[in-house]
Amino acid sequence: MSATSACITAIDTHDIRFPTSRELDGSDAMNPDPDYSAAYVVLRTDAGDGLEGHGFVFTIGRGNDVQVAAIEALRPHLIGRPVDEVCADPGSVARDLTGDSQLRWLGPEKGVMHMAIGAVVNAVWDLAAKRADKPLWRLLADAEPEWLVSQIDFRYIADALTPERALELLRRGKEGAAGRAATLEKRGYPGYTTSPGWLGYSDEKLTRLAKQAVADGFAQIKLKVGADLDDDVRRLRAARAAVGADVRIAIDANQRWNVGEAVAWVNALGEFEPYWIEEPTSPDDILGHAAVREAVAPVKVATGEHVQNRIVFKQLLQAGAIDVLQIDAARVGGVNENLAILLLAAAFGVPVCPHAGGVGLCELVQHLSMFDYVALSGTVEDRAIEYVDHLHEHFVTPVVIRQGHYTAPAAPGFSAQMRPESIDEFRYPDGTFWVADRARQEGQQA
């Protein structure tokens, strides 16, 4: 390393929490009172260009401090690394972090530590895209297939996807990519919205938001289910009346059920023609998903929000357990692992409809789907990115939705950067919102 090489000099972390539980935003059968949160990381350098890498892990409140601590445990792997080398090969960072033998013991490649790795790896990609002066989707779509293959860890998945097959898929994806990029920039990428469907919302609010979703151009909405069957029947009846017969309604149980219970519950809702049932049982239960899929057809089965790594996705695909694969930008080990998962989905011919919402997940995952359309799958048929109209105002380059479609980001980077004033306000426990909130509660108790 040259004495003048710019290096990563600091990693800042923040525990950011938003009080979404107070309006029941995000509520579902397993998570009735989520406070949408982010364990947030910033990579700083001495390059002199003012560019930083931003990333985060989405959580729902308590335990966010544990996630921050996991990110901080990765600091020694990053400090001092040459910026040019890191940005030229983000996969080298991913391999080093997942390969640390002592940290690996805490997984391996799952849970809090793997999510922390994902935050750091995503921050590296954010920095790389900014230095290339491209939005991340464009950086990936423009990349040579050979380089993209070099970014992927094929360990444990080579029985389903070899480097040679991945290269074949990516080379094929290059055909017509320029035209699809132009189409994407003109029309955007289809979205669907969960905003009407939180479990804690009244029927009146559900109906109002469902009608608004259709007016806004969305061709699919999603409702949370699983707490009470009679309530779900009533809510789905209201939703179907609000949106009509031609709009898809997906349902999401958030892992609530045993296998038999899932089958009975979904079939009981069949009169409302749900498009898919999401997370009908434990995300680790591959054979359970396969059994549900067989028993509830033609309702599709979708899963991925809590799938912990590429290996579990591989098995879900091999077992024919899902109809829709839902990547999550912050659950697995970052962009590199999501590239592997996108390629697995392409190899098995399964459409990808990402999980989003939360804090910043819409901002991140749009880039991955747009790359997939432009330079891998080449299609948006039966594909849409989840959209929830929460908390976008806290990001420097928030998502833009037009007529139910995500507008292709133009700003360089991964769209991960939060506004400094939002960090100052909602940093826990010393942000201005939380300090004032504690003072208010103490005043009420006095």
C-alpha positions, 0 to 999 in steps of 0.5 A: 500500500502506498503511503499516499493511498486513501484509506477508511479512517472511521466507522460511525454507528448510530441507534436510530428509532422512530415511534411508529408503534404509537400509530400502529404503523407496521403492526402485524400478527407477530409484531403488534407494536413495532418502533421502526429502527435502524442500526446505522453505519457511516464509513469515512475516509481521508480521500478528500472527496467528501464521499462517505459510505452509508448502510444500515440494518432494519430492526423494530425497536428493542435490541437495536443497541445489540445490532449496533454493537455487532456492527462496531465489532466489525470495525477492525476489519475496515479501518485502514483498508485502501479505499480504491481496493475496497471499491474495486472489489467489495467482495473482498470485504464480504469474504473477510467479514464472513470468514472471521472464524471467531465472529463466524461462530456466532452464526455462521452467516445468520442472525445479528452478526450476519445482518451487521455484515450486511450493513457494512457491505452495503455501506461499501457498495454505497461508497463504491457507487458514489465514487463511480458517480452512478446509482447502484442499480446502474453500477451493477447493470453496467458491470461485466458479468465476469466481475459480478461473478467474482463478487459472489460466494458460491460456497454451499450453493454450487450444487444449485448454481455454479459460477459457470451457470451464473456467468451464462445467466449474466451474459444472457442478461446483457442482451438488450440491457440498454433498451431495458435501462431506457424503459426503466428510466421512462416508466419505472419499476412496478410497486405494490403497497402494504400501507392499507393493510396493517393489522392495527388499522380500523376497517375505515382506515383500511378501506380509505387507504385501499381506495387511495392505493388504486387511485395512486396506480397500484395494481396490488395491495397487501394485508396483514393477517393471522391474529383472528380469522373472523377479523381477517374475513371481515377485513378482506371483504372490506378490502376486496370491496374497496379495490374491485376484482382486478386488483391483486390482494396479497396476504401476510401472516408474518410466520404466525402459523403451524403448517396445518393452521396455515393451510386451513386459514388460507383456504378459509380466505379463498373466496377473496382470491388472495394472490399470495400468502407470505410467510405462512410459517417459520422461514426456516421450515422449508418442507413446511412451506412446500406442504403449504404451497401444495395445499393452498394452490392456486394461492401462491406462497411467498417468503424471504423477509426473514430468510437468513442466507443464500443457503436457505433460499437455495433449499426453498427453491430446490424443494419447490416450496415458494412461488415468489422469492422475497429478497431483503436488502438488510437481512442477509450479508449485503449486496454480494449475497443478494446477487447470489440470491437473485441468480438462484431465482433466475436459475429456477425461474422464480420471480422476485418481489422484494420485501421493503417498507421499514426504515429505508428498505424501499430506498435500498431494494429498488436498486437490486430489483432494477439491476435484476430487470435490466441485466439479469431476468429482463422482465417485470412480469409478476414482479413488484417491489413492496412500498410503504409510505413511511419515513422516506422524508428522513433520507437524502434521496428518498424513493419517488413513486409515480403511478404505482411505479418506483422511479429509477434513482439517478443520484450516485450511491445506494440511496442509504444516506439519512438526513443529519437532522433526522439522526440528531432528532431520533438517535436513541436515547439522546436524540432531541425527540427521545429526550423531549419524550422522556421529559414529557412522560416524567412530567405526566408521572409527577 
